Amino acid sequence: MCSDSVKPGKNSAQNPEREIITALLISYQKGELTAGQILKIMRREILEMNQTEYAILVGISRRTLCALEQDQGSPTLAVFNAAFRPFGLQAGLITAL
């Protein structure tokens, strides 16, 4: 199911946004999380937005956002970057661990 209309609670002051993003990116590099999982976590935990609100913010459809969060389809680089732009992230090359 791709819907989540309930906004989750706020993060504690002990977990600033950059620390959360850094931890998520490390998990991504280790293969523990997918890009879609990271996007969903950041959308919900940092911005506290549901899918509809976030899709409007980044200029994509809710259906496209849902597919991104489920690691489905083959989004264009422009769509992928638009989805991650609010967090200061974009697609790029990284070294393998």
MDAnalysis code that builds the backbone (N, CA, C; Angstrom):
import MDAnalysis as mda
import numpy as np

u = mda.Universe.empty(291, n_residues=97, atom_resindex=np.repeat(np.arange(97), 3), trajectory=True)
u.add_TopologyAttr("name", ["N", "CA", "C"] * 97)
u.add_TopologyAttr("resid", np.arange(1, 98))
u.add_TopologyAttr("resname", ["MET", "CYS", "SER", "ASP", "SER", "VAL", "LYS", "PRO", "GLY", "LYS", "ASN", "SER", "ALA", "GLN", "ASN", "PRO", "GLU", "ARG", "GLU", "ILE", "ILE", "THR", "ALA", "LEU", "LEU", "ILE", "SER", "TYR", "GLN", "LYS", "GLY", "GLU", "LEU", "THR", "ALA", "GLY", "GLN", "ILE", "LEU", "LYS", "ILE", "MET", "ARG", "ARG", "GLU", "ILE", "LEU", "GLU", "MET", "ASN", "GLN", "THR", "GLU", "TYR", "ALA", "ILE", "LEU", "VAL", "GLY", "ILE", "SER", "ARG", "ARG", "THR", "LEU", "CYS", "ALA", "LEU", "GLU", "GLN", "ASP", "GLN", "GLY", "SER", "PRO", "THR", "LEU", "ALA", "VAL", "PHE", "ASN", "ALA", "ALA", "PHE", "ARG", "PRO", "PHE", "GLY", "LEU", "GLN", "ALA", "GLY", "LEU", "ILE", "THR", "ALA", "LEU"])
u.atoms.positions = np.array([
    [0.841, -1.182, 0.000],
    [0.000, 0.000, 0.000],
    [0.883, 1.240, 0.000],
    [0.518, 2.233, -0.771],
    [1.356, 3.401, -0.950],
    [0.852, 4.643, -0.244],
    [-0.180, 4.564, 0.473],
    [-0.742, 5.753, 1.088],
    [-0.237, 5.922, 2.508],
    [-0.013, 7.176, 2.904],
    [0.228, 7.457, 4.303],
    [-0.215, 8.880, 4.566],
    [-1.409, 9.029, 5.034],
    [-1.984, 10.347, 5.226],
    [-1.753, 10.890, 6.629],
    [-1.230, 10.090, 7.523],
    [-0.990, 10.535, 8.891],
    [0.446, 11.019, 9.004],
    [0.611, 12.209, 9.561],
    [1.943, 12.745, 9.753],
    [2.548, 12.146, 11.019],
    [3.767, 11.602, 10.932],
    [4.407, 11.052, 12.118],
    [4.859, 12.155, 13.052],
    [5.213, 11.771, 14.277],
    [5.655, 12.729, 15.282],
    [6.979, 13.361, 14.928],
    [7.325, 14.430, 15.636],
    [8.555, 15.158, 15.372],
    [9.766, 14.395, 15.884],
    [10.911, 14.665, 15.269],
    [12.167, 14.093, 15.732],
    [12.570, 14.765, 17.026],
    [13.316, 14.060, 17.832],
    [13.812, 14.661, 19.058],
    [14.932, 15.625, 18.715],
    [15.220, 16.534, 19.631],
    [16.274, 17.522, 19.422],
    [17.641, 16.853, 19.361],
    [17.754, 15.600, 19.806],
    [19.016, 14.888, 19.803],
    [19.410, 14.413, 18.406],
    [18.508, 14.471, 17.435],
    [18.779, 13.968, 16.090],
    [18.588, 15.054, 15.045],
    [19.555, 15.936, 14.879],
    [19.401, 16.980, 13.853],
    [19.334, 16.366, 12.459],
    [18.762, 17.116, 11.538],
    [18.535, 16.628, 10.177],
    [19.801, 16.093, 9.518],
    [20.909, 16.799, 9.616],
    [22.139, 16.367, 8.944],
    [22.617, 15.032, 9.472],
    [22.500, 14.822, 10.775],
    [22.919, 13.548, 11.363],
    [22.056, 12.409, 10.840],
    [20.775, 12.647, 10.699],
    [19.863, 11.635, 10.174],
    [20.234, 11.311, 8.731],
    [20.433, 12.341, 7.927],
    [20.774, 12.133, 6.518],
    [22.098, 11.399, 6.386],
    [23.093, 11.798, 7.161],
    [24.397, 11.131, 7.109],
    [24.279, 9.662, 7.475],
    [23.541, 9.355, 8.527],
    [23.362, 7.961, 8.947],
    [22.643, 7.150, 7.867],
    [21.651, 7.757, 7.238],
    [20.925, 7.066, 6.175],
    [21.823, 6.805, 4.973],
    [22.652, 7.775, 4.619],
    [23.551, 7.595, 3.479],
    [24.607, 6.526, 3.749],
    [25.066, 6.441, 4.965],
    [26.011, 5.376, 5.329],
    [25.326, 4.018, 5.193],
    [24.089, 3.921, 5.655],
    [23.332, 2.672, 5.513],
    [23.117, 2.325, 4.050],
    [22.910, 3.342, 3.221],
    [22.754, 3.121, 1.783],
    [24.044, 2.570, 1.176],
    [25.160, 3.177, 1.537],
    [26.449, 2.720, 1.004],
    [26.768, 1.289, 1.426],
    [26.296, 0.893, 2.592],
    [26.531, -0.464, 3.084],
    [25.530, -1.459, 2.494],
    [24.557, -0.972, 1.748],
    [23.550, -1.842, 1.166],
    [22.435, -2.219, 2.121],
    [22.329, -1.493, 3.217],
    [21.312, -1.792, 4.231],
    [19.960, -1.150, 3.907],
    [19.976, -0.045, 3.169],
    [18.756, 0.657, 2.779],
    [18.817, 0.966, 1.292],
    [17.648, 1.054, 0.678],
    [17.563, 1.457, -0.720],
    [17.314, 2.961, -0.786],
    [17.477, 3.535, -1.974],
    [17.192, 4.952, -2.164],
    [15.730, 5.256, -1.839],
    [14.841, 4.363, -2.233],
    [13.418, 4.563, -1.941],
    [13.116, 4.562, -0.459],
    [13.737, 3.658, 0.270],
    [13.538, 3.616, 1.722],
    [14.044, 4.895, 2.367],
    [15.190, 5.378, 1.904],
    [15.758, 6.615, 2.442],
    [14.833, 7.792, 2.167],
    [14.325, 7.879, 0.951],
    [13.424, 8.971, 0.597],
    [12.198, 8.975, 1.504],
    [11.614, 7.819, 1.722],
    [10.423, 7.726, 2.565],
    [10.732, 8.124, 4.005],
    [11.844, 7.663, 4.531],
    [12.225, 8.007, 5.902],
    [12.427, 9.515, 6.032],
    [13.168, 10.108, 5.098],
    [13.434, 11.547, 5.185],
    [12.163, 12.359, 5.026],
    [11.307, 11.958, 4.093],
    [10.042, 12.677, 3.900],
    [9.208, 12.686, 5.161],
    [9.122, 11.525, 5.789],
    [8.265, 11.395, 6.971],
    [8.916, 11.961, 8.234],
    [10.183, 11.644, 8.453],
    [10.828, 11.997, 9.714],
    [11.396, 13.412, 9.747],
    [11.892, 13.891, 8.625],
    [12.483, 15.230, 8.610],
    [11.452, 16.286, 8.238],
    [10.733, 16.075, 7.159],
    [9.762, 17.072, 6.703],
    [8.362, 16.857, 7.253],
    [8.113, 15.680, 7.791],
    [6.804, 15.365, 8.377],
    [5.669, 15.614, 7.383],
    [5.857, 15.139, 6.163],
    [4.856, 15.322, 5.112],
    [4.310, 13.978, 4.656],
    [3.059, 13.994, 4.235],
    [2.510, 12.795, 3.613],
    [2.897, 12.801, 2.138],
    [2.571, 11.738, 1.435],
    [2.989, 11.618, 0.038],
    [2.416, 12.714, -0.852],
    [1.176, 13.049, -0.653],
    [0.547, 14.071, -1.490],
    [1.230, 15.417, -1.313],
    [1.451, 15.814, -0.068],
    [2.119, 17.091, 0.205],
    [3.518, 17.128, -0.404],
    [4.255, 16.042, -0.225],
    [5.630, 16.001, -0.709],
    [5.692, 15.993, -2.234],
    [4.797, 15.250, -2.860],
    [4.760, 15.207, -4.324],
    [4.507, 16.600, -4.898],
    [3.611, 17.340, -4.288],
    [3.340, 18.710, -4.725],
    [4.587, 19.573, -4.532],
    [5.246, 19.431, -3.394],
    [6.454, 20.214, -3.098],
    [7.530, 20.019, -4.164],
    [7.760, 18.776, -4.561],
    [8.859, 18.495, -5.494],
    [8.426, 18.475, -6.961],
    [7.131, 18.592, -7.218],
    [6.654, 18.701, -8.591],
    [6.550, 17.390, -9.348],
    [6.228, 16.310, -8.623],
    [5.981, 15.019, -9.263],
    [4.626, 14.505, -8.802],
    [4.117, 13.495, -9.464],
    [2.823, 12.947, -9.044],
    [3.004, 12.069, -7.802],
    [1.928, 11.899, -7.053],
    [1.977, 11.031, -5.881],
    [2.272, 9.593, -6.320],
    [1.753, 9.218, -7.457],
    [1.996, 7.869, -7.977],
    [3.490, 7.654, -8.271],
    [4.142, 8.659, -8.842],
    [5.574, 8.578, -9.107],
    [6.356, 8.514, -7.810],
    [5.960, 9.322, -6.823],
    [6.615, 9.281, -5.519],
    [6.470, 7.908, -4.889],
    [5.282, 7.344, -4.970],
    [5.034, 6.012, -4.430],
    [5.967, 4.997, -5.083],
    [6.096, 5.063, -6.391],
    [6.981, 4.140, -7.113],
    [8.434, 4.331, -6.684],
    [8.855, 5.571, -6.525],
    [10.226, 5.844, -6.065],
    [10.467, 5.236, -4.689],
    [9.527, 5.442, -3.785],
    [9.683, 4.942, -2.415],
    [9.673, 3.420, -2.354],
    [9.082, 2.784, -3.352],
    [9.053, 1.323, -3.398],
    [10.125, 0.762, -4.335],
    [11.021, 1.649, -4.799],
    [12.107, 1.255, -5.703],
    [11.585, 0.542, -6.937],
    [10.494, 1.058, -7.479],
    [9.881, 0.483, -8.672],
    [10.056, 1.440, -9.846],
    [10.014, 0.898, -11.027],
    [10.103, 1.714, -12.223],
    [11.530, 2.151, -12.495],
    [11.655, 2.997, -13.487],
    [12.949, 3.536, -13.899],
    [12.819, 5.045, -14.027],
    [12.897, 5.770, -12.905],
    [12.710, 7.220, -12.978],
    [13.841, 7.877, -13.753],
    [13.530, 8.975, -14.390],
    [14.575, 9.746, -15.052],
    [15.462, 10.376, -13.985],
    [16.646, 10.773, -14.379],
    [17.554, 11.436, -13.452],
    [16.924, 12.719, -12.914],
    [16.190, 13.430, -13.765],
    [15.537, 14.673, -13.346],
    [14.498, 14.418, -12.252],
    [13.707, 13.368, -12.401],
    [12.687, 13.032, -11.399],
    [13.361, 12.592, -10.095],
    [14.372, 11.744, -10.211],
    [15.099, 11.263, -9.041],
    [15.693, 12.445, -8.272],
    [16.357, 13.351, -8.987],
    [16.966, 14.505, -8.333],
    [15.925, 15.436, -7.732],
    [14.797, 15.613, -8.409],
    [13.725, 16.456, -7.876],
    [13.226, 15.903, -6.545],
    [13.111, 14.588, -6.451],
    [12.601, 13.959, -5.230],
    [13.548, 14.158, -4.047],
    [14.842, 14.197, -4.302],
    [15.822, 14.325, -3.220],
    [16.302, 15.763, -2.986],
    [15.938, 16.683, -3.872],
    [16.392, 18.071, -3.785],
    [16.093, 18.744, -2.436],
    [14.927, 18.567, -1.823],
    [14.668, 19.246, -0.545],
    [15.659, 18.880, 0.565],
    [16.388, 17.798, 0.371],
    [17.349, 17.359, 1.380],
    [18.788, 17.689, 0.985],
    [18.941, 18.441, -0.116],
    [20.264, 18.815, -0.580],
    [21.034, 17.651, -1.193],
    [20.320, 16.673, -1.732],
    [20.954, 15.489, -2.313],
    [20.638, 15.387, -3.791],
    [21.519, 14.740, -4.526],
    [21.286, 14.438, -5.942],
    [22.036, 13.169, -6.286],
    [21.669, 12.572, -7.386],
    [22.314, 11.330, -7.841],
    [23.754, 11.634, -8.231],
    [24.632, 10.675, -7.969],
    [26.029, 10.852, -8.349],
    [26.797, 9.558, -8.157],
    [28.031, 9.593, -8.506],
    [28.889, 8.428, -8.355],
    [29.565, 8.444, -6.994],
    [29.637, 7.266, -6.373],
    [30.340, 7.137, -5.098],
    [31.278, 5.948, -5.201],
    [32.288, 5.934, -4.365],
    [33.203, 4.809, -4.361],
    [32.557, 3.620, -3.657],
    [32.876, 2.444, -4.104],
    [32.352, 1.221, -3.475],
    [33.084, 0.997, -2.162],
    [32.365, 0.461, -1.200],
    [33.000, 0.151, 0.092],
    [33.706, -1.172, 0.036],
])
